[in-house]
Amino acid sequence: MSSDKRKLINNYFDFEEPDLPTLKKYARYGLIVLILGILMLYLEQAEIIGDFTVISVVFILVGLFSLWILIKPFISSGVIFSSKAADGDMDIWFSEDIHEVIKPKALEQLKINSSSIKDENIIIVPYPVYWQLPDFTTEQISRKIGEDGTYTYSIWMVQILIVTDNFISYYSCIYDWINSSIHDERTNEYFFDDIASVSNDTFNLEYKFIDNEELEIGIAKVFKLTNMSGDRLSILTDIPSLNVPEGYSNNLERLVQAIRILLRNRRYGEEIEVSEKNDTNAGDVVFEVENKTKDKGKVYFHQQLRELYNEYNQETEEDE
């Protein structure tokens, strides 16, 4: 199925609406000649006119040939269209490839055993690339608009955060989705004791659209993690101008809250109490921080991430 899926993904991006002949040409030439030939043959058989068999046959053949010229693009495009994946298929396959191709690669590069890490501790943040990249041709960087008006992209930057008790591991790569190939892998680690701040921010991307050099990509939402040394990790979480389906982007506001609470816990002895408040946003998890003894009421960080993970899955299911 993997090779078939890859072909379908490729067809999705390669498919172009055929430039079909106009009906005027068909009506003016092919249809008229075909009808005239059939009519002459009928009148000859009814003995209304004389022997025009040869001319009638020629007219019919010319008409049929014109008809073939007309319908050939429909036939060719029909073969492609029948193997063109639906937008929903592409959404599912993108998620599969992220988890089955890229996530194992990230764990391998970071030397992390998958059995020792919880799913909710792995945060995957992809965003599409629609500007010129080194080592990629213009033809490789493409997108298709779906029925809902959003775009599916062929090239992605995939960023992965893996949160442990003591540090955050970071992995990123450029993913050529059509060929399922990984490029420009990068890794890093950020220890909690060295983190100075975490925040959500915005940033202006000055890159130009690959199909419109007059237009800038513009504002992007960014998750920032800054070390005490001044080193900074910036993760793009969303680029509104690229208009991707909602499930492709990832809002890290909840992660920012969780890391802030963890840092307070490690540095100032504050513990985490997770509670739910009955307000207009029912179901939202609200974090309250207060001083506690180490042996009472302790909630570990992986439990905090479990709440975030469950909340994110619930919102995703509701959207579907």
ChimeraX attribute file (.defattr): number of C-alpha atoms within 10 A of each C-alpha:
attribute: neighborCount
match mode: 1-to-1
recipient: residues
	/A:1	6
	/A:2	7
	/A:3	8
	/A:4	10
	/A:5	15
	/A:6	16
	/A:7	16
	/A:8	20
	/A:9	23
	/A:10	17
	/A:11	17
	/A:12	23
	/A:13	19
	/A:14	14
	/A:15	14
	/A:16	12
	/A:17	10
	/A:18	11
	/A:19	9
	/A:20	13
	/A:21	13
	/A:22	9
	/A:23	12
	/A:24	10
	/A:25	12
	/A:26	17
	/A:27	13
	/A:28	10
	/A:29	15
	/A:30	25
	/A:31	20
	/A:32	14
	/A:33	22
	/A:34	22
	/A:35	15
	/A:36	17
	/A:37	23
	/A:38	16
	/A:39	14
	/A:40	22
	/A:41	23
	/A:42	15
	/A:43	14
	/A:44	16
	/A:45	14
	/A:46	10
	/A:47	10
	/A:48	10
	/A:49	12
	/A:50	12
	/A:51	14
	/A:52	14
	/A:53	15
	/A:54	11
	/A:55	14
	/A:56	22
	/A:57	16
	/A:58	14
	/A:59	22
	/A:60	24
	/A:61	16
	/A:62	18
	/A:63	23
	/A:64	16
	/A:65	13
	/A:66	19
	/A:67	17
	/A:68	14
	/A:69	15
	/A:70	18
	/A:71	12
	/A:72	13
	/A:73	15
	/A:74	16
	/A:75	12
	/A:76	11
	/A:77	16
	/A:78	13
	/A:79	10
	/A:80	15
	/A:81	16
	/A:82	8
	/A:83	15
	/A:84	19
	/A:85	17
	/A:86	13
	/A:87	19
	/A:88	11
	/A:89	13
	/A:90	16
	/A:91	14
	/A:92	10
	/A:93	16
	/A:94	16
	/A:95	13
	/A:96	12
	/A:97	14
	/A:98	19
	/A:99	13
	/A:100	11
	/A:101	15
	/A:102	24
	/A:103	20
	/A:104	15
	/A:105	17
	/A:106	23
	/A:107	19
	/A:108	12
	/A:109	14
	/A:110	17
	/A:111	10
	/A:112	14
	/A:113	10
	/A:114	12
	/A:115	7
	/A:116	8
	/A:117	15
	/A:118	14
	/A:119	13
	/A:120	17
	/A:121	21
	/A:122	19
	/A:123	19
	/A:124	20
	/A:125	21
	/A:126	23
	/A:127	22
	/A:128	24
	/A:129	23
	/A:130	21
	/A:131	19
	/A:132	16
	/A:133	14
	/A:134	5
	/A:135	8
	/A:136	11
	/A:137	10
	/A:138	13
	/A:139	7
	/A:140	17
	/A:141	20
	/A:142	19
	/A:143	19
	/A:144	17
	/A:145	14
	/A:146	14
	/A:147	10
	/A:148	8
	/A:149	11
	/A:150	15
	/A:151	17
	/A:152	23
	/A:153	20
	/A:154	22
	/A:155	25
	/A:156	18
	/A:157	18
	/A:158	22
	/A:159	24
	/A:160	22
	/A:161	20
	/A:162	22
	/A:163	23
	/A:164	17
	/A:165	12
	/A:166	11
	/A:167	15
	/A:168	18
	/A:169	21
	/A:170	22
	/A:171	22
	/A:172	23
	/A:173	21
	/A:174	22
	/A:175	25
	/A:176	18
	/A:177	20
	/A:178	19
	/A:179	14
	/A:180	14
	/A:181	13
	/A:182	18
	/A:183	12
	/A:184	9
	/A:185	15
	/A:186	14
	/A:187	15
	/A:188	12
	/A:189	15
	/A:190	19
	/A:191	13
	/A:192	20
	/A:193	13
	/A:194	15
	/A:195	21
	/A:196	16
	/A:197	16
	/A:198	20
	/A:199	17
	/A:200	18
	/A:201	14
	/A:202	15
	/A:203	14
	/A:204	13
	/A:205	12
	/A:206	12
	/A:207	15
	/A:208	16
	/A:209	18
	/A:210	19
	/A:211	13
	/A:212	10
	/A:213	11
	/A:214	8
	/A:215	12
	/A:216	16
	/A:217	21
	/A:218	16
	/A:219	15
	/A:220	18
	/A:221	19
	/A:222	21
	/A:223	21
	/A:224	17
	/A:225	20
	/A:226	17
	/A:227	17
	/A:228	11
	/A:229	9
	/A:230	11
	/A:231	12
	/A:232	16
	/A:233	17
	/A:234	16
	/A:235	24
	/A:236	25
	/A:237	23
	/A:238	24
	/A:239	22
	/A:240	13
	/A:241	12
	/A:242	20
	/A:243	16
	/A:244	20
	/A:245	15
	/A:246	11
	/A:247	12
	/A:248	18
	/A:249	19
	/A:250	16
	/A:251	16
	/A:252	20
	/A:253	11
	/A:254	19
	/A:255	19
	/A:256	18
	/A:257	14
	/A:258	18
	/A:259	21
	/A:260	16
	/A:261	19
	/A:262	21
	/A:263	19
	/A:264	14
	/A:265	18
	/A:266	13
	/A:267	10
	/A:268	10
	/A:269	15
	/A:270	19
	/A:271	24
	/A:272	23
	/A:273	17
	/A:274	14
	/A:275	10
	/A:276	12
	/A:277	12
	/A:278	8
	/A:279	8
	/A:280	7
	/A:281	8
	/A:282	9
	/A:283	13
	/A:284	15
	/A:285	16
	/A:286	12
	/A:287	17
	/A:288	12
	/A:289	13
	/A:290	11
	/A:291	12
	/A:292	15
	/A:293	10
	/A:294	10
	/A:295	6
	/A:296	8
	/A:297	11
	/A:298	13
	/A:299	12
	/A:300	13
	/A:301	20
	/A:302	17
	/A:303	13
	/A:304	23
	/A:305	22
	/A:306	15
	/A:307	17
	/A:308	20
	/A:309	18
	/A:310	12
	/A:311	16
	/A:312	15
	/A:313	12
	/A:314	13
	/A:315	12
	/A:316	12
	/A:317	9
	/A:318	8
	/A:319	9
	/A:320	7
